[in-house]
Amino acid sequence: MDLVIDELKVFAGNAHPGLAKSVCEYLGIPLGQSEAFKFANDNTFVRILENIRQRDVFIIQPTCAPANDNLMELLIMIDACKRASAGRITAVIPYYGYGRTDKKDQPRVPITGRLVADLLTAAGADRMLTLDLHAGQIQGFFNIPVDELTATPILTDYFKSKELSDLVVVAPDVGISKRARDVAESLNAPLAIIEKRRLGNNDSAEMLNVIGEVDGKVALTFDDEILTGGTIVNAAQALVESGVREVYCCATHPVFSKTAPKLIENSQFQEVVVTDTAPVSDDNRNGKIKVLSVASLLGEAIYRIHKGQSVGAMFND
Ligand code: R5P
């Protein structure tokens, strides 16, 4: 049987229903009816509350904290959709948790980013839609099509509108420098790089060197995610010690540990700009944190995937 092509269905788990609602507003459709909860034995249960036979189903669920619960709920939703005879299932994972565990760089460690890809495929996902993976190569962990969007234009447009002069874009570690260079080009600014070394497997990092001209400039750090805030706050400190006048930050994913917002509030940053790929609770917001929405970006990509149109064309000038 053919897909019921004009029947696009969007569902949300419990990770970020607010984003899913905004995506549905963009698409002009109601959010699909479903329920997902835990029994007293901690087992997750899911039920799709409407007919999805042969429909084109999108399930929006970032695998942010609580990562294991959100991931398991997503897998179970996919299974429920598959068993309800959905025509095609796309896992929409705005923030792909476990993406940082993407290589065997020590003896006897897992590649959990790959394991999660296998789990999603085994559950029945036909496609994956995501934003700003920790490393682009994670796309290759999947044997199903992956569309990776980027929130970079949303972040750079915001800073273009601020018209900051003497700007320098700063990569807070070498790993993000290629993407930071693209941001620098888009803002017509030079690039500086901070050499950072991780200390073991805990979440602390040691800042080493600022490479590039920053003295007297306004710095904008760019990263894929903020967890503890240690990387960006240490970067801000190093930049101020190297003579920057003001320092701003932008990052796609606000993964935010409990202590991150306070650390940011007390930091040297004028402003830290993130997107809503993961929810930012009211408790985690403060005067320095600005959240921009990716809902229309995701909505447009979902529309194009559904209609068989190019997603890449969204990013061509
Ligand atoms: C690391 O490679 C990432 O790009 C981020 O810099 C890192 O995940 C941020 O973590 P935290 O905020 O805990 O320093």
Boltz pocket constraint, residues with backbone or C-beta under 6 A from the ligand:
constraints:
  - pocket:
      binder: B
      contacts: [[A, 172], [A, 173], [A, 175], [A, 176], [A, 203], [A, 205], [A, 223], [A, 224], [A, 225], [A, 226], [A, 227], [A, 228], [A, 229], [A, 230], [A, 231], [A, 232]]
      max_distance: 6.0
